[in-house]
Amino acid sequence: MPLWKQFSGNWTVTQQVQAKGAGTWPAVPGAPTIGTATGGNAQASVAFTAPADTGYPATINQYTVTSSPGSITASGSASPIIVTGLTNGTEYTFTVTATNDTGTGPASAASNAVTPILSGEIYNWGINTSGELGQNDLIARSSPVQVGALTTWTSITGGLAFNFAVKSDNTAWGWGQGALGNLGQNNNLNYSSPVQLGSLTNWEKVSSGDYFSVAIKTDGTLWAWGRNNSGELGQNLVTTTKSSPVQIGSDTDWYKIATSNASCLAIKTDGTLWTWGTNNQGQLGVGNTISISSPTQVGTLTEWAEVNVGKLGMGLAVKTDGTLWIWGSNSQGQLGLGNTISCSSPVQVGALTTWLKPSGGAYFSGAIKTDGTLWTWGNNQNGELGQNLSTLTKISSPVQVGSDTNWSDLQASFYQFSALRTDGTLWTWGQDIDGTLGHNTRNVDNSSPVQVGSLTTWVQIPSGSHTMRIALKGT
């Protein structure tokens, strides 16, 4: 019988030291080493490795994963452990503890952040000159049409005339224009229905610019393919197009990515902000207008939470304290600073701490606040500010769109906005190029939000082009 089981009552310090020295001292386990968390539909799979110290001679009999926020727990005897009951669309991190007969040990470090996403169906509409609507034809549509019949898509993105999507099995698929290798098929062909990107099953999210894409894998690595005229592929070189994915550096802590035109902004898991690509308007936020061909940190702050790239020379970001920051071209007041002075490094918009999600178009911007209100500013040439005002109006500081408080997502294209409400409805306004507003009309602009159809199950809208739109509908 181990020495520690031969005694009852309180031990003296000497007895404790003697027993521990004999290798028979009972203790709680050490902290497990956190691995990768992967989101699913209202759940997440959390990987970890056992602690080196199991509390010998006791053995570990249970691991417990705890979410933040919510403190939702799940237990198991080995890695990975699946945590269920999460809220789709909410960002979570996780810690793991180990338990033996003596008790529960300290928690691991927090995992990478994941956002459980409801899988669903993909819909496209607009111009279809390169097969970008995924219908296996070249016929334009002025209202949403489903791409195939699958219901297992989890994330979507739209380029200038092509799309990418990720399935629940973490495969990536693209369709539309591929003239510059932007579909990653190791060729320059167009495809009018989805084709798989290689055979890998570890893609997490893809973001597409005009003729290129950048993607994050489940291991936190960053990859790119397509055109590289301005260093947008992050390879520390320019002009060399890549028609299949190439890794950007060797870091494994990439978290969020935003692309547009030929510029990229990304956030790492430590909250730092990084940028590369074309910088002719100061849109990279590094204090100059020199393009960059590999990821470069924007300042030294570690509190960036959301990021977006405007369509023509602008960057937008929200910090963890809810402040909104913006930089780049400002010829039409699109920076929201009350003037038309361009800035090549981040400048705060007002003093509010309630900003949640920003998005920038060609010469206009918008954002949703934490109270669900929607605000826009900049050029209104096509009614893109949603204010039902003259198209000659320019607004250089944020103005609320209506009085509703149930906006949940906002994405700009070149001259349009798309937005979701908390009731799952989809709304669009601005320029209607050949049906891109999805209202079953062609070339009929709208200067205030108009609902697309009557469905109440829309769950995701990405930034896209001015001639084609894409959206994800839950099932």
C-alpha positions as CSV (number, residue, x, y, z in Angstrom):
1,M,0.0,0.0,0.0
2,P,1.4,3.5,-0.9
3,L,2.6,5.4,2.1
4,W,0.0,8.2,1.7
5,K,-2.8,5.6,2.1
6,Q,-1.4,4.3,5.4
7,F,-2.1,7.5,7.3
8,S,-5.3,9.2,8.3
9,G,-5.9,12.7,9.7
10,N,-3.6,15.6,9.2
11,W,0.0,15.0,8.2
12,T,2.9,16.9,9.6
13,V,5.1,18.9,7.2
14,T,7.9,16.3,7.8
15,Q,5.6,13.4,6.9
16,Q,4.5,15.2,3.7
17,V,8.1,15.8,2.6
18,Q,9.2,12.3,3.5
19,A,6.2,10.8,1.6
20,K,6.8,13.0,-1.4
21,G,10.5,12.1,-1.4
22,A,9.5,8.5,-1.5
23,G,7.6,9.1,-4.7
24,T,4.2,8.3,-3.2
25,W,2.8,11.8,-2.5
26,P,-0.7,12.3,-4.0
27,A,-1.3,15.5,-5.9
28,V,-3.6,16.9,-8.5
29,P,-2.6,16.7,-12.1
30,G,-0.7,19.5,-13.9
31,A,-2.3,21.6,-16.6
32,P,-3.0,19.9,-20.0
33,T,-1.4,21.5,-23.1
34,I,-4.1,23.0,-25.2
35,G,-4.3,22.1,-28.9
36,T,-6.6,23.3,-31.7
37,A,-10.3,24.0,-31.3
38,T,-12.4,23.5,-34.4
39,G,-16.0,24.9,-34.7
40,G,-19.0,23.0,-36.0
41,N,-22.8,23.4,-36.0
42,A,-23.5,24.7,-32.4
43,Q,-20.4,22.7,-31.2
44,A,-16.7,22.7,-31.1
45,S,-14.1,19.9,-31.0
46,V,-11.2,20.7,-28.6
47,A,-7.9,18.9,-28.9
48,F,-5.2,18.8,-26.1
49,T,-2.4,16.7,-24.8
50,A,-2.1,15.1,-21.3
51,P,-0.1,16.9,-18.6
52,A,3.4,15.6,-17.9
53,D,2.5,15.5,-14.2
54,T,-0.4,13.2,-13.6
55,G,-0.2,13.5,-9.8
56,Y,1.6,10.2,-9.3
57,P,0.7,7.8,-8.0
58,A,-2.8,8.8,-8.9
59,T,-3.9,8.6,-12.5
60,I,-6.1,11.0,-14.5
61,N,-9.6,9.8,-14.8
62,Q,-11.3,12.7,-16.5
63,Y,-10.7,15.9,-18.6
64,T,-13.1,18.8,-18.6
65,V,-13.4,21.5,-21.3
66,T,-14.9,24.8,-20.4
67,S,-16.0,27.5,-22.9
68,S,-15.6,31.2,-22.6
69,P,-18.1,32.9,-22.7
70,G,-20.9,30.8,-21.2
71,S,-18.8,28.4,-19.1
72,I,-20.3,25.5,-21.0
73,T,-18.6,22.3,-20.1
74,A,-18.0,18.8,-21.6
75,S,-16.0,15.9,-20.1
76,G,-14.2,12.9,-21.5
77,S,-11.3,10.5,-20.9
78,A,-9.2,11.5,-23.9
79,S,-8.6,14.2,-26.6
80,P,-10.5,15.5,-28.4
81,I,-13.6,16.5,-26.5
82,I,-16.7,17.9,-28.2
83,V,-18.5,20.7,-26.5
84,T,-22.1,21.0,-27.6
85,G,-24.8,23.5,-26.8
86,L,-22.9,26.5,-28.2
87,T,-24.5,29.4,-30.0
88,N,-23.9,29.7,-33.7
89,G,-22.3,33.0,-34.6
90,T,-20.7,33.5,-31.1
91,E,-17.0,33.4,-30.8
92,Y,-15.6,31.0,-28.1
93,T,-12.3,30.0,-26.6
94,F,-11.7,26.9,-24.4
95,T,-9.6,25.7,-21.5
96,V,-9.0,22.1,-20.3
97,T,-8.5,20.7,-16.8
98,A,-7.4,17.2,-15.7
99,T,-8.9,15.4,-12.7
100,N,-7.6,12.4,-10.7
101,D,-8.7,10.8,-7.4
102,T,-7.0,13.7,-5.5
103,G,-8.8,16.5,-7.3
104,T,-8.8,18.8,-10.3
105,G,-5.6,20.5,-11.5
106,P,-5.0,24.0,-13.0
107,A,-6.6,24.9,-16.4
108,S,-4.6,25.0,-19.6
109,A,-4.0,28.1,-21.6
110,A,-7.0,29.3,-23.7
111,S,-7.4,27.7,-27.1
112,N,-7.7,29.6,-30.4
113,A,-11.0,31.3,-30.9
114,V,-13.7,29.6,-33.0
115,T,-17.2,30.6,-34.1
116,P,-19.6,27.7,-34.5
117,I,-21.5,28.1,-37.7
118,L,-24.7,26.7,-39.0
119,S,-24.2,24.8,-42.2
120,G,-26.6,25.5,-45.1
121,E,-27.2,26.2,-48.8
122,I,-25.4,28.6,-51.1
123,Y,-27.3,31.1,-53.3
124,N,-25.9,33.3,-56.0
125,W,-27.3,36.0,-58.2
126,G,-26.2,38.7,-60.7
127,I,-24.1,38.7,-63.8
128,N,-22.8,35.3,-64.9
129,T,-20.3,35.8,-67.7
130,S,-17.7,33.4,-66.2
131,G,-19.9,30.8,-64.5
132,E,-19.7,32.7,-61.2
133,L,-23.3,31.8,-60.3
134,G,-22.4,28.1,-60.1
135,Q,-25.3,27.0,-62.3
136,N,-23.3,25.2,-64.9
137,D,-24.3,27.9,-67.4
138,L,-23.6,31.5,-68.2
139,I,-27.1,32.9,-67.7
140,A,-27.5,36.0,-65.4
141,R,-30.1,35.8,-62.5
142,S,-31.7,38.8,-60.8
143,S,-32.9,36.9,-57.7
144,P,-31.1,34.2,-55.6
145,V,-30.7,30.7,-57.1
146,Q,-29.2,27.8,-55.1
147,V,-25.8,26.4,-56.1
148,G,-26.3,22.7,-56.3
149,A,-28.3,20.9,-53.7
150,L,-25.9,20.5,-50.8
151,T,-26.7,21.7,-47.3
152,T,-23.3,21.3,-45.7
153,W,-21.6,24.6,-46.6
154,T,-20.2,26.5,-43.6
155,S,-18.5,29.6,-45.0
156,I,-18.5,31.6,-48.3
157,T,-16.6,34.4,-50.0
158,G,-16.9,36.3,-53.2
159,G,-14.2,37.6,-55.5
160,L,-14.6,39.9,-58.6
161,A,-16.1,37.1,-60.8
162,F,-15.6,33.9,-58.7
163,N,-16.5,32.4,-55.4
164,F,-15.1,30.1,-52.8
165,A,-16.9,28.1,-50.1
166,V,-15.9,25.7,-47.3
167,K,-17.9,22.6,-46.4
168,S,-18.5,21.1,-42.9
169,D,-15.8,18.5,-43.8
170,N,-13.3,21.4,-44.2
171,T,-12.9,20.9,-48.0
172,A,-12.8,24.1,-50.1
173,W,-14.5,24.6,-53.4
174,G,-14.4,27.4,-56.0
175,W,-16.2,28.4,-59.2
176,G,-16.4,31.2,-61.7
177,Q,-13.5,33.0,-63.4
178,G,-10.0,31.3,-63.1
179,A,-8.1,33.3,-65.7
180,L,-5.3,34.3,-63.3
181,G,-5.1,31.0,-61.3
182,N,-7.6,32.4,-58.8
183,L,-9.5,29.2,-58.5
184,G,-6.4,27.3,-57.3
185,Q,-6.8,24.5,-59.8
186,N,-3.2,24.8,-61.2
187,N,-4.7,26.1,-64.4
188,N,-6.3,29.3,-65.8
189,L,-9.8,27.8,-66.6
190,N,-13.2,29.0,-65.7
191,Y,-15.6,26.6,-64.0
192,S,-19.4,27.1,-63.9
193,S,-20.0,24.8,-61.0
194,P,-18.0,24.2,-57.8
195,V,-14.7,22.3,-58.1
196,Q,-12.7,21.1,-55.1
197,L,-9.4,22.9,-54.2
198,G,-7.0,20.0,-54.1
199,S,-7.9,17.1,-51.7
200,L,-7.1,18.6,-48.3
201,T,-9.7,18.5,-45.5
202,N,-8.3,21.2,-43.2
203,W,-9.5,24.5,-44.8
204,E,-11.2,26.7,-42.2
205,K,-12.0,30.0,-44.1
206,V,-11.3,31.7,-47.4
207,S,-11.3,35.4,-48.3
208,S,-11.2,36.5,-51.9
209,G,-10.0,39.7,-53.5
210,D,-10.3,40.7,-57.1
211,Y,-8.2,38.0,-58.6
212,F,-6.7,36.1,-55.7
213,S,-7.7,34.4,-52.5
214,V,-6.2,34.0,-49.0
215,A,-7.2,31.1,-46.7
216,I,-6.6,30.0,-43.1
217,K,-6.3,26.3,-42.4
218,T,-7.5,24.6,-39.2
219,D,-3.9,24.5,-38.0
220,G,-3.7,28.3,-38.1
221,T,-1.4,28.5,-41.2
222,L,-2.1,31.0,-44.0
223,W,-2.2,30.2,-47.7
224,A,-2.7,32.2,-50.9
225,W,-3.1,31.8,-54.7
226,G,-4.0,33.8,-57.8
227,R,-2.7,37.1,-59.1
228,N,0.2,38.7,-57.4
229,N,0.8,42.1,-59.2
230,S,1.1,44.0,-55.9
231,G,2.4,41.3,-53.5
232,E,-1.1,40.3,-52.4
233,L,0.0,36.7,-52.1
234,G,2.4,37.6,-49.3
235,Q,5.4,35.7,-50.8
236,N,7.9,38.6,-50.6
237,L,7.8,39.0,-54.4
238,V,5.5,40.4,-57.0
239,T,4.3,39.6,-60.6
240,T,4.5,35.8,-60.0
241,T,1.0,34.4,-60.3
242,K,0.3,31.2,-58.3
243,S,-2.4,28.9,-59.6
244,S,-2.4,26.6,-56.6
245,P,-2.1,27.4,-52.9
246,V,1.3,28.5,-51.4
247,Q,1.9,29.0,-47.7
248,I,2.6,32.6,-46.4
249,G,5.4,32.3,-44.0
250,S,5.4,29.6,-41.3
251,D,3.2,31.1,-38.5
252,T,0.4,29.0,-37.1
253,D,-1.6,31.7,-35.3
254,W,-3.6,33.4,-38.0
255,Y,-7.2,34.1,-36.9
256,K,-9.1,36.4,-39.2
257,I,-8.5,37.6,-42.8
258,A,-10.0,40.3,-45.0
259,T,-9.2,41.0,-48.6
260,S,-10.3,43.3,-51.4
261,N,-8.9,44.5,-54.7
262,A,-5.3,43.6,-54.1
263,S,-4.9,44.3,-50.4
264,C,-5.0,42.1,-47.3
265,L,-5.5,42.7,-43.6
266,A,-5.4,39.9,-41.0
267,I,-5.6,39.4,-37.2
268,K,-3.6,36.9,-35.3
269,T,-4.7,35.0,-32.2
270,D,-2.7,37.4,-30.1
271,G,-4.8,40.4,-31.3
272,T,-2.1,41.9,-33.5
273,L,-3.0,43.4,-36.9
274,W,-1.0,42.5,-40.1
275,T,-1.2,43.8,-43.7
276,W,0.3,43.4,-47.2
277,G,-0.5,44.0,-50.8
278,T,-1.2,47.2,-52.8
279,N,-1.0,50.4,-50.8
280,N,-1.5,53.2,-53.3
281,Q,-4.0,55.0,-51.0
282,G,-2.4,54.2,-47.7
283,Q,-4.9,51.4,-47.1
284,L,-2.4,49.1,-45.4
285,G,-2.2,51.5,-42.4
286,V,1.6,51.5,-42.1
287,G,2.1,55.3,-42.5
288,N,3.0,55.4,-46.2
289,T,1.8,54.5,-49.6
290,I,4.4,51.8,-50.5
291,S,3.0,48.4,-51.4
292,I,4.2,45.4,-49.2
293,S,4.7,41.9,-50.5
294,S,4.8,40.0,-47.1
295,P,2.8,40.4,-43.9
296,T,3.8,43.5,-41.9
297,Q,2.4,44.4,-38.5
298,V,0.3,47.6,-38.2
299,G,1.6,49.3,-35.0
300,T,2.2,47.2,-31.9
301,L,-1.3,46.9,-30.4
302,T,-2.7,43.6,-29.4
303,E,-6.3,44.4,-29.1
304,W,-7.8,44.2,-32.7
305,A,-11.0,42.3,-32.9
306,E,-12.6,42.9,-36.3
307,V,-11.1,43.9,-39.7
308,N,-12.4,44.8,-43.2
309,V,-10.8,46.1,-46.4
310,G,-12.7,48.7,-48.5
311,K,-13.0,48.1,-52.2
312,L,-10.9,51.0,-53.4
313,G,-8.1,51.9,-50.9
314,M,-9.4,51.8,-47.3
315,G,-9.0,49.8,-44.1
316,L,-11.4,49.4,-41.2
317,A,-11.1,47.7,-37.9
318,V,-12.7,47.5,-34.4
319,K,-10.7,47.0,-31.2
320,T,-11.7,44.9,-28.3
321,D,-12.8,48.0,-26.5
322,G,-15.4,48.7,-29.2
323,T,-13.7,51.7,-30.8
324,L,-13.7,52.0,-34.6
325,W,-10.5,52.8,-36.5
326,I,-10.2,53.6,-40.2
327,W,-7.5,54.7,-42.7
328,G,-6.8,55.1,-46.4
329,S,-8.4,57.2,-49.2
330,N,-11.0,59.8,-48.0
331,S,-11.9,61.8,-51.1
332,Q,-15.6,61.3,-50.5
333,G,-15.6,61.3,-46.7
334,Q,-15.6,57.5,-46.6
335,L,-13.4,57.5,-43.5
336,G,-16.2,59.1,-41.4
337,L,-13.9,61.7,-39.8
338,G,-15.9,64.7,-40.8
339,N,-13.5,65.7,-43.5
340,T,-12.0,64.5,-46.8
341,I,-8.4,64.2,-45.6
342,S,-6.8,60.8,-46.3
343,C,-4.8,59.0,-43.6
344,S,-2.2,56.3,-44.1
345,S,-2.3,55.0,-40.5
346,P,-5.3,54.1,-38.2
347,V,-7.4,57.1,-37.0
348,Q,-10.3,56.7,-34.5
349,V,-13.8,57.5,-35.7
350,G,-15.4,59.6,-33.0
351,A,-15.1,58.5,-29.4
352,L,-17.8,55.8,-29.1
353,T,-17.0,52.3,-27.7
354,T,-20.0,50.5,-29.1
355,W,-18.9,49.6,-32.6
356,L,-19.2,45.9,-33.6
357,K,-18.8,45.2,-37.3
358,P,-17.5,47.6,-40.0
359,S,-17.5,47.3,-43.8
360,G,-16.2,49.5,-46.7
361,G,-17.2,49.8,-50.3
362,A,-15.7,51.9,-53.1
363,Y,-16.2,55.4,-51.7
364,F,-18.5,54.7,-48.7
365,S,-18.5,52.8,-45.4
366,G,-20.9,51.5,-42.8
367,A,-20.9,49.7,-39.4
368,I,-23.2,48.0,-37.0
369,K,-23.2,48.9,-33.3
370,T,-23.6,46.6,-30.3
371,D,-27.2,47.9,-30.0
372,G,-28.1,46.5,-33.4
373,T,-28.3,49.9,-35.1
374,L,-26.8,50.5,-38.6
375,W,-24.7,53.5,-39.6
376,T,-23.3,54.7,-43.0
377,W,-21.2,57.5,-44.4
378,G,-19.3,58.6,-47.5
379,N,-20.4,58.9,-51.1
380,N,-24.1,58.2,-52.0
381,Q,-23.9,58.2,-55.8
382,N,-26.1,55.1,-56.1
383,G,-28.0,55.3,-52.9
384,E,-25.5,53.1,-51.1
385,L,-25.9,55.0,-47.8
386,G,-29.4,53.7,-47.4
387,Q,-30.6,57.2,-46.3
388,N,-33.3,57.6,-49.0
389,L,-31.4,60.9,-50.0
390,S,-30.4,62.5,-53.2
391,T,-27.6,60.5,-54.9
392,L,-25.6,63.8,-55.0
393,T,-25.4,63.7,-51.2
394,K,-22.1,63.0,-49.4
395,I,-21.9,62.4,-45.7
396,S,-18.5,62.5,-44.0
397,S,-19.5,61.2,-40.5
398,P,-21.7,58.3,-39.4
399,V,-25.4,58.7,-39.8
400,Q,-28.0,56.1,-38.7
401,V,-30.0,54.1,-41.3
402,G,-33.6,54.2,-40.1
403,S,-34.3,53.4,-36.5
404,D,-34.2,49.6,-36.4
405,T,-32.1,47.9,-33.7
406,N,-32.0,44.3,-35.2
407,W,-29.1,44.5,-37.7
408,S,-26.6,41.7,-37.2
409,D,-24.3,41.7,-40.2
410,L,-23.2,44.2,-42.9
411,Q,-21.1,43.7,-46.0
412,A,-20.3,46.2,-48.8
413,S,-19.5,45.5,-52.4
414,F,-18.2,48.2,-54.7
415,Y,-21.5,50.2,-54.9
416,Q,-24.0,48.2,-52.8
417,F,-24.7,47.0,-49.2
418,S,-26.0,43.7,-48.1
419,A,-27.2,43.2,-44.5
420,L,-28.7,40.6,-42.3
421,R,-31.2,41.2,-39.4
422,T,-31.5,39.1,-36.3
423,D,-34.7,37.6,-37.7
424,G,-32.7,36.0,-40.5
425,T,-34.0,38.3,-43.3
426,L,-31.7,39.6,-46.0
427,W,-31.7,43.2,-47.2
428,T,-29.8,45.0,-50.0
429,W,-29.6,48.6,-51.4
430,G,-27.4,50.7,-53.7
431,Q,-26.6,50.1,-57.3
432,D,-28.4,47.3,-59.1
433,I,-26.1,46.1,-61.9
434,D,-28.1,43.6,-63.9
435,G,-29.9,42.2,-60.9
436,T,-27.2,42.3,-58.3
437,L,-29.6,43.5,-55.6
438,G,-31.5,40.3,-55.9
439,H,-35.0,41.9,-56.2
440,N,-35.9,40.3,-59.5
441,T,-35.2,43.6,-61.2
442,R,-32.4,44.8,-63.4
443,N,-30.6,48.2,-63.1
444,V,-33.2,49.6,-60.6
445,D,-31.1,51.2,-57.8
446,N,-32.5,51.5,-54.2
447,S,-31.6,54.3,-51.8
448,S,-32.9,52.5,-48.7
449,P,-32.8,48.9,-47.5
450,V,-35.2,46.5,-49.4
451,Q,-35.8,42.9,-48.3
452,V,-34.6,40.1,-50.7
453,G,-37.5,37.7,-51.0
454,S,-39.3,36.6,-47.8
455,L,-37.0,34.0,-46.3
456,T,-36.0,34.2,-42.7
457,T,-33.1,31.7,-42.6
458,W,-30.2,33.7,-44.1
459,V,-27.1,33.2,-41.9
460,Q,-24.0,34.6,-43.8
461,I,-23.2,37.3,-46.4
462,P,-19.6,38.0,-47.5
463,S,-18.1,41.0,-49.2
464,G,-18.3,40.5,-52.9
465,S,-18.1,42.2,-56.3
466,H,-20.5,44.8,-57.8
467,T,-21.8,42.4,-60.5
468,M,-22.5,39.2,-58.5
469,R,-23.6,38.4,-54.9
470,I,-23.5,35.3,-52.7
471,A,-25.2,34.3,-49.5
472,L,-25.6,31.3,-47.2
473,K,-29.0,30.2,-46.1
474,G,-29.4,28.0,-43.0
475,T,-31.2,24.6,-43.2
